[in-house]
Amino acid sequence: MSGFTGTVRLVRLALRRDRIVLPAWILGMAAFLAATTALFDDNYMTHPELLGPDTQIVVENPGMRVLGLVTGASIGGYTLHRDALTLAVLAAMMSVLAVVRHTRQAEELGRQEMLAAGVVGRYASLTAAVVVTLAANAVLALMLGLAMAVAGQALAGSLAGGASIAVVGVAFTGVAAVTSQLASTARSAIGFAGAALGVSFMFAALGNMLGTVDSAALRVSSAWPAWLSPIGWGQQMRPFADNLWWPVALGAIVTGMLFGLALVLIDRRDVGRGIWPERRGAAHASPALLSPFGLVWRLQRGVLLGWTVGMLGFGLIFGALSDRIEGLEGAATEWYETFGGGVDLLGAYWASMMQIAGMAVAIYVVTLLLRLRHDEAQGTVEPLLGTAVSRLRWLGAYAVNALVGATALMLVYATAMSVAGGQALGGTASLLRDLVGAALVQLPAIGVLGAAVVTVVMVLPRWSVGLSWLLVVFCVSVGPMFGPSMGLPAWLSDLSPFSHVPNAPAVAISYGPILGLAVTSVVLGVAGALALRHRDLSLPA
């Protein structure tokens, strides 16, 4: 019997288990891309004269290049600039969760040991997981390409666009294969892969921001950090312009190397254990663990530390770009002036960067609050509630940790931006005061989204994970960063809590919207708490 014996049957088993999950991921992303492509196509068919200036804004604006590249004035290229980063992150997470689910999680739940009792080779489970995930990414590339083609875009550029997103999922299939061998738990494996995704985004963003713009302001040549990132590889395919396909081969080669490394690591560990053993805890527990707040803090502090490092890095990068924004000319200034409600170009830049940070921190909050569902589904909440801890204290522990973590992340980001911006422009103290205020006004909008997730988890626990992420995508897509450029009606944009955040420091802070957001978050939070009190827990059998 070889190490790959039984792979075909395990592929069939994985397909059977994922017959709903993977199609939901793929069809959801394809539907989102088709809808936004049709929306942009309709807008620019009505006002074709705006496409060139809007493209120049994206190319000339270092902050907008964080989202990706656009090459030339085309509807397809502009749509991918708006959507590709979101879809790439989703493709990466789809791949990571699929691989971990059929490898590390299967070992953690004891399924792998039962499978190994049959005629199954040591490498079969990992190989089956990788094969199924790669097949899902191939289907994803095709479906995304067809989604854009059906919406009226050129077929060649559409297929290249789909492949530019799927190549990120392919690369992170290999990343997840390795982290599943390194980590001892599924949560840690996903966490390590998520950290790699964050680093990948940072390299791609840095390479794009430091890139050079051509004389027509229609093309950016990325700097070298972009080539260290799978996200950067996809962007360098330049759909609807160059349609380069060789970065797909680069992604395939790296994935093959990572898969080979994962096979080597399998032979160097025991089933159920990772290469990196779980660190032993202290001989005596900290008094903080006597409270549910301390327990949640202990479980989440590593993730919060990773987010803190990321927010610190991005704050320094965006702050250091302040002097370049001050001297910005051309079409790129119009976007900032519109965003800032006036001609305060620097203030509008800082406000836009705070909006991006607020949306990013909202993702952290949603990730933390979805642990409520994880605790319930895995049954870990049952022994906790068997003590003197009530349901509301359990929920409150997560809510307080989410609030503390969000506040800390926004303050770290504002401080880093102030230090770097102050060095570039001078006057760090006054800039710190302005940016801290701009950071804190993001918290009520983050609170609304977090409270909505709590309500979804408590009312519809079975569907809460998918619905929560769908809610995040909706709020970000129709919000102030993307809604106006997509020509969305005002009532639809107003459904996003971020649309009601004052654009400080570009404009004076208005406390009416902040109070409204705070009240909304309290109402949603209370609704979730009441639902928790009056329903049965969905515990594993």
Backbone hydrogen bonds, N-H to C=O, Kabsch-Sander energy under -0.5 kcal/mol:
donor,donor_aa,acceptor,acceptor_aa,energy
5,T,2,S,-1.3
7,T,4,F,-1.8
10,L,6,G,-2.0
11,V,7,T,-2.2
12,R,8,V,-2.0
13,L,9,R,-2.1
14,A,10,L,-2.6
15,L,11,V,-2.5
16,R,12,R,-2.0
17,R,13,L,-2.4
18,D,14,A,-2.2
19,R,16,R,-1.0
22,L,18,D,-1.4
24,A,20,I,-1.8
25,W,21,V,-2.1
26,I,22,L,-2.6
27,L,23,P,-3.0
28,G,24,A,-2.1
29,M,25,W,-2.2
30,A,26,I,-2.4
31,A,27,L,-2.6
32,F,28,G,-2.1
33,L,29,M,-2.3
34,A,30,A,-2.6
35,A,31,A,-2.4
36,T,32,F,-2.3
37,T,33,L,-2.4
38,A,34,A,-2.3
39,L,35,A,-2.0
40,F,36,T,-2.6
41,D,37,T,-2.6
42,D,38,A,-2.2
43,N,39,L,-2.2
44,Y,40,F,-2.7
45,M,41,D,-1.7
46,T,42,D,-1.4
47,H,43,N,-1.9
50,L,47,H,-1.7
51,L,48,P,-1.1
54,D,50,L,-2.5
55,T,51,L,-2.2
56,Q,52,G,-2.2
57,I,53,P,-2.0
58,V,54,D,-1.7
59,V,55,T,-2.4
60,E,56,Q,-2.9
61,N,57,I,-1.4
65,R,61,N,-1.6
66,V,63,G,-1.0
67,L,64,M,-1.4
68,G,65,R,-0.7
72,G,70,V,-0.6
72,G,218,L,-2.9
74,S,72,G,-1.2
78,Y,74,S,-2.3
79,T,75,I,-2.5
80,L,76,G,-2.3
81,H,77,G,-1.8
82,R,78,Y,-1.5
83,D,79,T,-2.3
84,A,80,L,-3.2
87,L,83,D,-2.5
88,A,84,A,-2.9
89,V,85,L,-2.4
90,L,86,T,-2.1
91,A,87,L,-2.7
92,A,88,A,-2.4
93,M,89,V,-2.4
94,M,90,L,-2.7
95,S,91,A,-2.0
96,V,92,A,-2.6
97,L,93,M,-2.7
98,A,94,M,-1.9
99,V,95,S,-2.5
100,V,96,V,-2.6
101,R,97,L,-2.2
102,H,98,A,-1.5
103,T,99,V,-0.6
103,T,100,V,-0.8
105,Q,100,V,-2.8
106,A,100,V,-0.5
107,E,103,T,-2.0
108,E,104,R,-2.5
109,L,105,Q,-2.1
110,G,107,E,-1.0
111,R,106,A,-1.5
112,Q,106,A,-1.7
114,M,110,G,-1.2
115,L,111,R,-2.3
116,A,112,Q,-2.6
117,A,113,E,-0.7
117,A,114,M,-0.6
118,G,115,L,-1.9
120,V,118,G,-1.9
121,G,5,T,-3.0
123,Y,3,G,-2.2
124,A,3,G,-0.8
124,A,121,G,-0.8
125,S,121,G,-0.5
127,T,123,Y,-2.5
128,A,124,A,-2.9
129,A,125,S,-2.3
130,V,126,L,-2.4
131,V,127,T,-2.7
132,V,128,A,-2.5
133,T,129,A,-2.1
134,L,130,V,-2.8
135,A,131,V,-2.3
136,A,132,V,-2.1
137,N,133,T,-2.0
138,A,134,L,-2.1
139,V,135,A,-2.4
140,L,136,A,-2.3
141,A,137,N,-2.5
142,L,138,A,-1.9
143,M,139,V,-2.9
144,L,140,L,-2.8
145,G,141,A,-2.1
146,L,142,L,-2.6
147,A,143,M,-2.2
148,M,144,L,-1.8
149,A,145,G,-2.2
150,V,146,L,-3.0
151,A,147,A,-1.1
152,G,149,A,-1.8
153,Q,148,M,-2.1
158,S,154,A,-2.3
159,L,155,L,-2.7
160,A,156,A,-2.1
161,G,157,G,-2.3
162,G,158,S,-2.4
163,A,159,L,-2.3
164,S,160,A,-2.1
165,I,161,G,-1.1
166,A,162,G,-2.3
167,V,163,A,-2.3
168,V,165,I,-0.9
169,G,165,I,-1.1
170,V,166,A,-2.5
171,A,167,V,-2.2
172,F,168,V,-2.2
173,T,169,G,-0.9
173,T,170,V,-0.6
174,G,170,V,-1.2
175,V,171,A,-1.7
176,A,172,F,-2.3
177,A,173,T,-1.7
178,V,174,G,-1.6
179,T,175,V,-2.6
180,S,176,A,-2.0
181,Q,178,V,-1.3
182,L,178,V,-1.8
183,A,179,T,-2.5
189,A,185,T,-2.2
190,I,186,A,-2.5
191,G,187,R,-2.1
192,F,188,S,-2.8
193,A,189,A,-2.0
194,G,190,I,-2.6
195,A,191,G,-2.3
196,A,192,F,-2.0
197,L,193,A,-2.0
198,G,194,G,-2.2
199,V,195,A,-2.2
200,S,196,A,-2.3
201,F,197,L,-2.4
202,M,198,G,-2.2
203,F,199,V,-2.4
204,A,200,S,-2.2
205,A,201,F,-2.9
206,L,202,M,-2.6
207,G,203,F,-2.6
208,N,204,A,-2.1
209,M,205,A,-2.7
210,L,206,L,-2.1
211,G,208,N,-1.0
212,T,221,S,-2.0
214,D,219,R,-2.2
217,A,214,D,-1.6
221,S,212,T,-2.9
222,S,220,V,-0.8
223,A,207,G,-2.7
226,A,223,A,-1.6
227,W,224,W,-1.6
228,L,225,P,-1.6
229,S,226,A,-1.2
233,W,229,S,-2.1
234,G,230,P,-1.9
235,Q,231,I,-1.9
236,Q,232,G,-2.1
237,M,234,G,-1.2
238,R,235,Q,-1.5
241,A,238,R,-1.3
242,D,238,R,-0.9
243,N,238,R,-2.2
244,L,237,M,-2.5
248,V,245,W,-1.6
249,A,245,W,-0.7
250,L,246,W,-1.6
251,G,247,P,-2.3
252,A,248,V,-2.3
253,I,249,A,-2.5
254,V,250,L,-2.3
255,T,251,G,-2.3
256,G,252,A,-2.4
257,M,253,I,-2.2
258,L,254,V,-2.4
259,F,255,T,-2.6
260,G,256,G,-2.3
261,L,257,M,-2.2
262,A,258,L,-2.3
263,L,259,F,-2.1
264,V,260,G,-1.9
265,L,261,L,-2.2
266,I,262,A,-1.8
267,D,263,L,-1.0
268,R,265,L,-1.4
269,R,266,I,-1.2
273,R,270,D,-2.0
275,I,181,Q,-2.6
276,W,182,L,-2.5
289,L,286,S,-1.8
290,L,287,P,-1.8
291,S,288,A,-1.5
295,L,291,S,-1.8
296,V,292,P,-2.4
297,W,293,F,-2.5
298,R,294,G,-2.2
299,L,295,L,-2.0
300,Q,296,V,-1.7
301,R,297,W,-1.5
304,L,300,Q,-2.5
305,L,301,R,-2.2
306,G,302,G,-2.0
307,W,303,V,-2.4
308,T,304,L,-2.5
309,V,305,L,-2.2
310,G,306,G,-2.0
311,M,307,W,-2.9
312,L,308,T,-2.4
313,G,309,V,-2.3
314,F,310,G,-2.5
315,G,311,M,-2.3
316,L,312,L,-2.0
317,I,313,G,-2.1
318,F,314,F,-2.9
319,G,315,G,-2.2
320,A,316,L,-2.1
321,L,317,I,-1.0
322,S,319,G,-1.7
323,D,320,A,-0.5
324,R,321,L,-0.6
325,I,321,L,-1.7
326,E,322,S,-2.0
327,G,323,D,-0.9
328,L,325,I,-1.8
333,T,330,G,-1.3
334,E,331,A,-1.1
335,W,331,A,-0.8
336,Y,332,A,-1.1
337,E,333,T,-2.5
338,T,334,E,-2.5
339,F,335,W,-2.5
340,G,336,Y,-2.7
341,G,337,E,-0.8
341,G,338,T,-0.6
342,G,337,E,-1.7
345,L,343,V,-1.8
348,A,344,D,-2.4
349,Y,345,L,-2.1
350,W,346,L,-2.7
351,A,347,G,-2.4
352,S,348,A,-2.4
353,M,349,Y,-2.3
354,M,350,W,-2.0
355,Q,351,A,-2.0
356,I,352,S,-2.1
357,A,353,M,-2.2
358,G,354,M,-2.7
359,M,355,Q,-2.2
360,A,356,I,-2.1
361,V,357,A,-2.8
362,A,358,G,-1.8
363,I,359,M,-1.3
364,Y,360,A,-1.4
365,V,361,V,-2.3
366,V,362,A,-2.5
367,T,363,I,-2.5
368,L,364,Y,-2.3
369,L,365,V,-2.7
370,L,366,V,-2.0
371,R,368,L,-1.5
372,L,369,L,-1.6
374,H,370,L,-1.7
375,D,371,R,-3.1
376,E,372,L,-1.7
377,A,373,R,-3.0
378,Q,374,H,-2.6
379,G,375,D,-0.6
380,T,375,D,-0.7
381,V,375,D,-1.7
382,E,379,G,-0.9
384,L,380,T,-0.7
385,L,381,V,-2.6
386,G,382,E,-1.0
387,T,384,L,-1.3
389,V,384,L,-0.7
394,W,390,S,-2.0
395,L,391,R,-2.5
396,G,392,L,-2.9
397,A,393,R,-2.1
398,Y,394,W,-1.3
399,A,395,L,-2.2
400,V,396,G,-2.8
401,N,397,A,-2.0
402,A,398,Y,-2.4
403,L,399,A,-2.2
404,V,400,V,-2.8
405,G,401,N,-2.7
406,A,402,A,-2.5
407,T,403,L,-2.3
408,A,404,V,-2.4
409,L,405,G,-2.5
410,M,406,A,-2.3
411,L,407,T,-2.2
412,V,408,A,-2.5
413,Y,409,L,-2.3
414,A,410,M,-2.5
415,T,411,L,-2.6
416,A,412,V,-2.5
417,M,413,Y,-2.5
418,S,414,A,-2.3
419,V,415,T,-2.5
420,A,416,A,-2.5
421,G,417,M,-2.8
422,G,418,S,-2.7
423,Q,419,V,-1.9
424,A,420,A,-1.6
425,L,421,G,-2.5
426,G,422,G,-2.8
431,L,427,G,-1.7
432,L,428,T,-2.7
433,R,429,A,-1.9
434,D,430,S,-2.0
435,L,431,L,-2.7
436,V,432,L,-2.4
437,G,433,R,-1.7
438,A,434,D,-2.0
439,A,435,L,-2.1
440,L,436,V,-2.4
441,V,437,G,-1.6
442,Q,439,A,-1.2
443,L,440,L,-1.3
446,I,442,Q,-2.0
447,G,443,L,-2.8
448,V,444,P,-2.0
449,L,445,A,-2.0
450,G,446,I,-2.5
451,A,447,G,-2.8
452,A,448,V,-2.3
453,V,449,L,-1.9
454,V,450,G,-2.1
455,T,451,A,-2.2
456,V,452,A,-2.2
457,V,453,V,-2.7
458,M,454,V,-2.1
459,V,455,T,-2.3
460,L,456,V,-2.6
463,W,460,L,-0.6
464,S,460,L,-0.6
464,S,461,P,-0.8
467,L,463,W,-2.2
468,S,464,S,-2.5
469,W,465,V,-2.0
470,L,466,G,-2.1
471,L,467,L,-2.1
472,V,468,S,-2.0
473,V,469,W,-2.5
474,F,470,L,-2.2
475,C,471,L,-2.6
476,V,472,V,-2.3
477,S,473,V,-2.6
478,V,474,F,-2.5
482,F,479,G,-0.7
483,G,479,G,-2.9
486,M,482,F,-1.5
486,M,483,G,-0.5
487,G,484,P,-1.3
488,L,483,G,-2.0
492,L,489,P,-0.6
493,S,489,P,-2.0
494,D,490,A,-2.2
495,L,492,L,-1.3
496,S,493,S,-1.6
499,S,496,S,-1.4
500,H,497,P,-1.4
501,V,498,F,-1.0
504,A,502,P,-2.1
506,A,347,G,-0.6
506,A,503,N,-1.2
507,V,503,N,-1.2
511,Y,509,I,-0.5
514,I,510,S,-0.8
515,L,511,Y,-2.4
516,G,512,G,-2.3
517,L,513,P,-2.5
518,A,514,I,-2.3
519,V,515,L,-2.5
520,T,516,G,-2.2
521,S,517,L,-2.4
522,V,518,A,-2.0
523,V,519,V,-2.5
524,L,520,T,-2.5
525,G,521,S,-2.4
526,V,522,V,-2.6
527,A,523,V,-2.2
528,G,524,L,-2.2
529,A,525,G,-2.3
530,L,526,V,-2.6
531,A,527,A,-2.0
532,L,528,G,-2.0
533,R,529,A,-1.9
534,H,530,L,-1.4
535,R,532,L,-0.8
539,L,537,L,-1.4
